[in-house]
Amino acid sequence: MTEPTRHTRMLVALVVAALILLGRIFYIQIVDDSYKTDALNNSMAHIPVYPLRGIIYDRNGQILVGNKICYDLLCTPSALEPFDTLLLSQVLGVEPELIKKKVAEYTSRKSRRIIGYRSVVMFPKLPEETYMRFEEISYRFPGFSGQARSLRQYPYNAGGNLLGYISEVDAAYIKAHPEYKSGDYAGKTGLESSYESLLRGEKGEKIFYRDSRGRIGVPYCLSRRREGGCCRAGRKMPARQQHLPPPHPLQHYGQQLMKNKVGSLVAIEPSTGEILTLVSSPGIDVECLADIGSHYKEIAANPYKPMFNRAVQAAYPPGSVFKLVNALIGMEEGVLKPSMLYPCHAGYHYGKSSRLGCHNHRSPINMNEAIMMSCNAYFCYVFKDLIDNPAYGTSGDAFTQWRNYVESFGFGKKLGSDFPSELGGFIPQASYYDRYYGKNAWKAHTILSLSIGQGELGCTPLHLANLCATIANQGYYYIPHLVKESEQVPLDEKYRERHYTQINTAHFAKIIPGMYMAVNAGLTSGATASVAAVEGLDICGKTGTAQNPHGDDHSVFICFAPRDNPKIAVAAYVENGGFGAAWAAPIASLLVEQYLSGGISEERKPLEKRMLDGSLMHKVKKK
Amino acid sequence: MTGQATQRSFLNTIDWYLVGAYLLLVVIGWLNIYASEYDPENVRSIFSWDMRSGKQLVWIGTSFVLGVFILFFISPRNLETLSPLLYGVMLVLLVAVIFLGANTRGSHSWFVLGPVSFQPAELSKITTALLLANRMSRYDFRLAHRRDFIQTAAIILIPMLIIVAENETGSALVYLSFLFMLYREGLSGWLLLLLLMIIVVFILTLVLSPYVALWVTMAVAAACVCAERATMRRFFRIYTPVGLFLAFYPLIYRTWMAESALAFLRPSWMLLAAAVVMIVGYLIKAWQEKNSFRMFVAFALVLGLIIARVVPWVFQNVLQDHQRIRIEVLLGMKEDPAGAGYNVRQSMIAIGSGGFWGKGWLQGTQSSYGFVPEQSTDFIFCTIGEQWGFMGCLLTIALYVFLIGRIMILSEGSRETFTRIYGYCVAGIMFMHLIVNIGMTIGLMPVIGIPLPFLSYGGSSLWSFSIMIFIFVALIRNEKKYF
């Protein structure tokens, strides 16, 4: 017998493969009846069971975000029978034409192919009363049914930007998160987004058999139980509840203070890193959050960009508050001692005829006086000693070392807070200046504006609040975060960890007297932030006036209080507010007073009124 | 038509068996496309432009025009000479569609020009087949030569990889069908076996365990080596006892050893050790006896070892969720009536409900009303199964077997290597489409969206299959003309 040729073998393979297909077809068509019974039942109906979304509480246990029930009116085109359009329109409070139009659309040939026996949402989010009216007479409307789902509800007007909103998932979101189906809702911004996995809950599904006329019959689970299938049916997990630190009165007060100003106000509890208040102004009103869909256009068209969370996204030059960082680095590097005196004659003179100006004050002064009066010249000397330090070979090396210190405060990178949209700001690298000026062709004087927090620096208000908390803690910070640990929500380990800067912790105590004096030294001393002084609260602070080439300077202030064992660290950044003492310092100090004393003292009421009523909107350039 | 006296008449030179089978399949497709859309409450004519059947009729008509054009106006010689150019143009289109094409369900493989869309991947099968036929019919071509082998592989793999980049994995898979032709042209059967082994090890690893997969690989390798050397005595004396021992070793280990001092002799390590002994042994033997077969077996074993180790990891960490679920549902590891299994389940219900004689044309309940997705394109076979029953399926599959078999027989008998190679390519492509598409509708294959030749709705697919088969008819006719 000769070996069969490959041609023959392939013909045999063809026939064998066809026989395998036919064998399988024979099996499912003739031998196994289970497919026929399934066909009699025609199909399975999948009824989604939506979980209630998790509730967000503030740190005092008050509900910030709750749920209210509403109903989607579903239409099942295959089960429709002629009905009284007028009655339905009256009950639902919509135009009869709209109902006719929608029904015609669902029953068109093309949609029938797509919809089949499924149901479509005809009128989403009907209020409970409306739905109940329909429910009473629903027997007259076969093919229409209701489906309960929850809407977000906001008892207090606090924290629009921080809470974020939820909206129906779109195609791109489903692609990135295959566990979502169209019709589901997910957090898009803020806390709703960063704690989506905890808040979401798990959607369940009930599977029913359905007959050929679309009527729903036996649950699939019951009939198939012995086979152990149907693992997804009927399960619904409640979402976990979320505890948040911002106490709503403080958040609300902060929003009031920032009303009609553009900027941010951030308060942190230094001993835990918990965010007490985070205001980005102008922000989104919570009323808009529940129904973001209908307000989205209006919000997006607002020239002040309320969706943009300035507190964690806007990178500003920090201004004079950054002098504190340079003072700390100077002491760590050994080029600065608190007792050192430097002169200031209307500024710092360098090069042939260059000058970095300063305001009028006595001279010479030591470090704490320089902090108190925010002397520019003093920190130019410090910065020059740092960058042109002969201990380092080149200015580039010294700068890189300086940058390492700065970065250890959390500047120039995302801190890792629970804001998904947080941005990292910017600190230049030595190579950045090399590209600009040429390698080794620059020194301290070339980049002198960094000494007073100007120039190529970008910090978010959250960074500044974190700097303030670091000083309050005398050398370390916790990553700022909104979530507060509770039984249901474990705290991420990263929020428990102390982050030390590269500065010896002993140096921090040396700058605090300067910050104390800046607020409490009295009006005649030359202190920059006397307006922030509150009797008995021992506020320590530092003003900043960030130069702004596009308009009026930005008003900046950071402060913590009380001096011993601080409870709150605040950063206020008011765009186009002018001097730090003009807007930022009063606002920050009022927030501190509200938090620590629970109210504003009589003598400061006029100041409070001025801040609450004041508006800077006319100065802000619309973007 | 240049007036050769020897030329035989038109009717005699065309292979009417092929054309007849083609026409029957196209008509079956047309009737079932209508049936799959038929709505008893809203009856429209099969010719209605609102129905897909009406549009399909236009595609069918234009396909005939294309067929006639190919038969009478294109010289097969030209196809042969032009094949490198056609192949090149098609490569350009394949790449261009990634950037210019419309995004349909995540894949960029369609050009959309107003109402007409066109998928270059469909036509590139033909140009690839033509270029393969051109290159491989050179007088000095030997598949065993490394240069020729690499060239052949490149011709197949380049369009395949571009199509994978278009995210059309299904269409890319069809390129594996060129293996049929390569097997006919002398590709080692052992290479095909190796491919089969990879698939089997893959499935065993996932469904049972890496241990079983590796054990089976080793058993098959031992059997192959012994069969090749015809030393069955050795097989029974050495391999059988060792194999049995390893088969029961996990049980022994769990019962007696896991808690004892011998706990370090873990089954997976023991099996690995046995595999290493085998591999090293074969390699030494292969080197001593200059036996390349053992080298090959040793290589296969190493490959099996790697696959059994790597697959579970890839499965858990590399694959995306929907891909994982598809494989799990296919291999019966999970029952999921709500998700990935839905299409297949609906399709099997539709086919299963057909019974022996079917429910009759236009009497279906399942394939209408949108239970079966894609019912006029990829799942057209459901309509046949439901409305025409087992007899309809038998007839349809028999027609395909006849068509493919006829192409293979004609190719085998052809005098021209070019015709033979092209014919085997066509047979392989159709075979692949047939098995994967019908296998998918009856739950034998994963859901891979490729059409059923001539039956599925769609101009792009019908045109390209028509062109493919008419080129073959023209090539055969060209030979018959002069003899």
Boltz contact constraints between the chains, C-beta under 6 A:
constraints:
  - contact:
      token1: [A, 6]
      token2: [B, 184]
      max_distance: 6.0
  - contact:
      token1: [A, 7]
      token2: [B, 412]
      max_distance: 6.0
  - contact:
      token1: [A, 11]
      token2: [B, 405]
      max_distance: 6.0
  - contact:
      token1: [A, 14]
      token2: [B, 404]
      max_distance: 6.0
  - contact:
      token1: [A, 17]
      token2: [B, 435]
      max_distance: 6.0
  - contact:
      token1: [A, 18]
      token2: [B, 397]
      max_distance: 6.0
  - contact:
      token1: [A, 18]
      token2: [B, 401]
      max_distance: 6.0
  - contact:
      token1: [A, 21]
      token2: [B, 438]
      max_distance: 6.0
  - contact:
      token1: [A, 22]
      token2: [B, 397]
      max_distance: 6.0
  - contact:
      token1: [A, 24]
      token2: [B, 442]
      max_distance: 6.0
  - contact:
      token1: [A, 24]
      token2: [B, 444]
      max_distance: 6.0
  - contact:
      token1: [A, 25]
      token2: [B, 393]
      max_distance: 6.0
  - contact:
      token1: [A, 25]
      token2: [B, 442]
      max_distance: 6.0
  - contact:
      token1: [A, 28]
      token2: [B, 348]
      max_distance: 6.0
  - contact:
      token1: [A, 28]
      token2: [B, 352]
      max_distance: 6.0
  - contact:
      token1: [A, 29]
      token2: [B, 352]
      max_distance: 6.0
  - contact:
      token1: [A, 29]
      token2: [B, 354]
      max_distance: 6.0
  - contact:
      token1: [A, 29]
      token2: [B, 355]
      max_distance: 6.0
  - contact:
      token1: [A, 29]
      token2: [B, 390]
      max_distance: 6.0
  - contact:
      token1: [A, 35]
      token2: [B, 348]
      max_distance: 6.0
  - contact:
      token1: [A, 35]
      token2: [B, 349]
      max_distance: 6.0
  - contact:
      token1: [A, 35]
      token2: [B, 352]
      max_distance: 6.0
  - contact:
      token1: [A, 36]
      token2: [B, 353]
      max_distance: 6.0
  - contact:
      token1: [A, 38]
      token2: [B, 349]
      max_distance: 6.0
  - contact:
      token1: [A, 39]
      token2: [B, 349]
      max_distance: 6.0
  - contact:
      token1: [A, 39]
      token2: [B, 353]
      max_distance: 6.0
  - contact:
      token1: [A, 39]
      token2: [B, 366]
      max_distance: 6.0
  - contact:
      token1: [A, 43]
      token2: [B, 371]
      max_distance: 6.0
  - contact:
      token1: [A, 46]
      token2: [B, 338]
      max_distance: 6.0
  - contact:
      token1: [A, 113]
      token2: [B, 370]
      max_distance: 6.0
  - contact:
      token1: [A, 116]
      token2: [B, 369]
      max_distance: 6.0
  - contact:
      token1: [A, 116]
      token2: [B, 370]
      max_distance: 6.0
  - contact:
      token1: [A, 178]
      token2: [B, 321]
      max_distance: 6.0
  - contact:
      token1: [A, 178]
      token2: [B, 322]
      max_distance: 6.0
  - contact:
      token1: [A, 229]
      token2: [B, 335]
      max_distance: 6.0
  - contact:
      token1: [A, 232]
      token2: [B, 338]
      max_distance: 6.0
